[in-house]
Amino acid sequence: MKVKLKGYDIKNNIIDLPKPLSYEMHFGESGTDIWFSFKFVTEININLVKVDVIKENGKVYSCFVDIIQRNLNKHGDYFFLKVRSFICRIWQNQVRPIEYKNYSVVAMFDKYARPYGVNKLKFNMNKVALSNFYVELGMTPWDVISIYCNKAFNTFPIIDENFELGSYYFPTKPIVFGTDIKYLSLIKLEDRSNIISRVYIKSESGLDFCDYYSDSLAEEVGIDRVRYYKAPKQWSILPNRGAKYLIYEYGKKRFRYEITLLNYIDVYPGMIAKIEGKVESKGNCYINEVHFSFDEKGPITKIILYSNIVK
């Protein structure tokens, strides 16, 4: 996979960038964390503020500069540039607290997704509105989008490779690793270090922290890690949903596979995959992270897949 770079200064004047010696591409969770890192032998112009990363398939990622670095040691004199897609600002920025009445999914999308480069809404837009929706202090645009989609559609959102907002699970034919696509290595992992077994919430009767929501999978393996949860306005009517959301956030990385391939593969977070062969996944997984690197040793792709049913 070859990439082309096009640089700009603060006035949008073009700045030439040399051909990189090596580079990395990272596509992270929910399609909102996208960054690129490049290594050069030529010094980088300090007036650089924006970089377009253009993939072979014509896909363009407009990025801002995160890091300009120079390493001088016995191995040589090298320059490094790390840039991050503008779409990352959807979770880096905070938004103004406000209360909405009869808030439609279209209005939510236009205010909290479209300004950050998301160009299409793939959810059903007909007659979907929440009677009371609270944007609270400290929330990011992605917090607003995630909570809205969870309450209105009972699902978790993702931004796909075309910068479109849709459901976490795409209805696509699974990518098959192990038989169709050979891998160099595979790690099957269950990480229990962050999961929560029970979240206590304020009951509807007014008694504090008597009701609770539990994770049955955590209890099956003897995990006893509890939290006490005061539902914010977002979940005041549905405190159980808020507790469930909290458990999901802590436990979603529990079951996963980590696959390494000796080539580039054009996959993206949210795509469905399964594993066949000596190690098989129990049902479908979804791709959560993709990390590609290219240097003098050749290409390497590392993929992290999550599953809620791995045993």
N, C-alpha and C positions, 0 to 999 in steps of 0.2 A: 504494500500500500504506500504510494507516494503522496506527498502533500505539497502544496504550494503556499507560500506566505506573501501577504501583501500588507505593508505597514503604513500607518498614518500618524501625523502629529496632531496637536490639539486643534489646529485649523483645518484638519482633514487633507492636508498636503501629503502626497505619497512619500514614504521613506523606504528606500531599498533595504531588503534584508538578505543576507547571504544564505546559501544553501546549507541546511543543518547537517552536521556530522551524524547526529542521532536524534531521536525524538521519542516522546511518549504521548499516548492519547488515553484519557480516562473518561468514561461515561458512567456516572454514579447513580445512586439511588433515586428512583422515581423520574429519572431523566432530567433532574434539575441541577446536578453537580457535574459540569463538564469542564475539563481543563486539559491543556497541552503544555508540554515542556520540550525545549529544544537546546541542543548543544552546538556551539559554533567555534571556529578558530579566529573569527573576525569580530572586533569590538562592536557592540550594539549602540546605536544612536540613542542618547539619553532623552531625546525629544519624542521618542516613540511612546504613544499612548493607546493605540488601538491596532489590532492585528486581525486580518481575515485569514482563517485557516481553511484552505480549499482542498477537499478530498478528491480522489480520482473520479468518484462518481458524480462530481459536480456539487456536492453538498458544501455549503459555506457556513462556517461558524464565526460570527463576529465576536471578538474577544477584547477585553481590557487587560492591561499589563498588570500582573501581580508582582513579579520579581524580576529584576535584572541583576545578574550576579557574575563576578569574575573570580576564577580559581587559578592561582599561579603557584605551581609547586614543581617538584623534580620531574613530574610526568608531562609537564607542558603548561601552556597558557591558554585557558579555555574560557568561553563566555556562555552563560546560560540565561535562558528566557523562559519564564512561566507565564502563561496567559490563561484567562478564565472566561468562559462564554458569558455574554451579557445576560443570558437567562438565569444565571446563578443569583442575580440580584433579587430574584423572586423570593429567596429565603434569607438574603443578607439584609434587606431593608425591613424597617418596621412601618406599620400603617397607623393612621389616626383612629383612635377609638370612636365608635359610633354605633347607634342602635338603628336597625332597619325593621320596618314593618312590611309584611307581604313582599319579601325580597326574592326576586326572580333569579334563576340561574344565569340568564342572559346578562342581567345587570351586574351580577357577581363577576362573570367572565370579563365583561368590558372594562371593569374597574381594576380587578386584581390579577388578571392573566394577560390580556392583550398588551398592556403597556410594557411588558417584559419580554415580548417577542413570541408569545404563544398566538398562533394565527388562526386557530379553528377550534370550535367546541364540538366534541363528538357525542356528548350526552344528549338524551332526549330533552328538547327545549320546550315541548308543549305542556302548558299548564303546570310547570314545576316552579313552586315558590314556597318559601318558608315564612310562616306568619310572624315569627320573632327571631331575628338573627342579630347577635351581638359581636361586634369587633372590639376586642378588649385590649387594654394597654399591654404593649410588648409583643403583640401578634405580628407576624410577617404576612405578606401576601399569600405565601404557600400555606400558612396556618389557616387562613380564611378559606382557601380553596379546598384543603383537605377536610376540614370540619364540615364545610357546606356539602361536599360530595358524600361524606359519611352519613350525614343526617338526611339528605334528600334522596340519595341513591343507595345507601347502605354499602358503599364500596370505597376503596381507596384510589385516588387518581394517579395518573402518570402522564408525563409529557413524552410523546413518542419521537422517533427520529425525524419526523416531519414537522416538529414543533406544534403538534395538535394535542389537546387535552382530552383524555378519555379514561376508561376504566383500567384498573391495574392489570387485569388479565385480558390480553387481546385474544379474540377468537380466531387464532391462526393455527395452521398445521404445525405440530411440535417439531422443533429441531432435534435430531436424534444424535447424541454423542455415544461413542463406543462402537457403533456398527457403521452408520452412515458417515460420521465424522470421527476419525481416529484422534486420540489424545495422547500426549506425552506422559501426563501424570494426572491422578485424580485423588482428591482428599474428600472423604465422607466424614462429616463432623456434626456432633451434637454438643452445643455450648450451653450449659445450664447456668452460667455465672451471673446472668442479668435477669433471668425470668422471675416473675412475681407470682406467688401462689394465690394470693387473696388481696383484694382491695376493699376496704371498709368505706362505706359511704353514709351520708346523712339520710335517714329514712324519711319516707313521706309523712309518717305520723309525727315527725318533729323531734324524735329521739336521735341524738347524735351518734353516728357511726355504729349502728346496730345491724343494719343490712350490709351485705357484701356481695361482691362478684368474684368468683374463683376460677382458676385455670385448672381444669381436671387433669391435663397432661403433667402439670407441675406436681400435683398431689400424688399422681401415680408413682413418681420417683422420689417422693419424700421431701420435696422442696418446701421449706417453710420460710417464706420471705414476704412480709406483708407491708402494705402501705395504707395510710389513712388519707382519704381523698375528699376534699370539699369541692363539690362541683361548681365551676364558674358559671356565669349566666348562660354560656353556650349550652351547658348540659343540665341546667336547673330543672327542666321538665323531664329530661331523660337521663337521670344520674347513672343508671346502669350502663347506658350506652357510653357515657363518658368514662366510666371505670373500665369497660371492655376495651375502649380505645387506648387507655393507659396501659393495660396489660399487653395489648398488641404491640405498642411502641417498644416496650421493654423486651418482648419475647420474639419479635419477628426474625431475629438473626439466630435463633436457637438451632434450627435444622438447616444445614446447608452443604452444598458440594462446591469444591474449588477445582476447576479444570484448567490445565495448561496445554496449549497447542503450539507446535513449531511452525506456525504460519499465521497469516492474517485471516480472520473470519469476520464478515460484516454482520454482526449481531448488535442488539441494543437492549437496554433495560426495558422490562415489560414483556419481552417476547417469551413464548412458551417453549419449553424444552423438556426432554426426558433422556435418561441414560439407560443403555442396554449393554449386555455383555457380562463380564465377570462381576461387576457391580452394577446393580440396576436400581433405578429410582422407583419408589412405590407411587405410580401415577405421574402426573406432570409436575414440573417445577416451573418457576419463572426466573428469568435472568434479572439479577439485581445490579451487578456491576460488570463492566468490561474494561480491561486495561491492556493496551497494546503498546509494545515497544519495538523499536528498530535501531540496531547499531551494527558494528562491524561483525558481530556474531550471527546476525540475521534477525528475522522477526519472531516475536513471542506474543501470544495472546493468552491472557489469564481471565477466566470468567467465574463469577460467583453466582450460584443458583440457590434459591431458597425454596424450601418445601415445608408445609405444615404437617406432613404425614410421614416424614422419614422416621424409620425405626432402627 
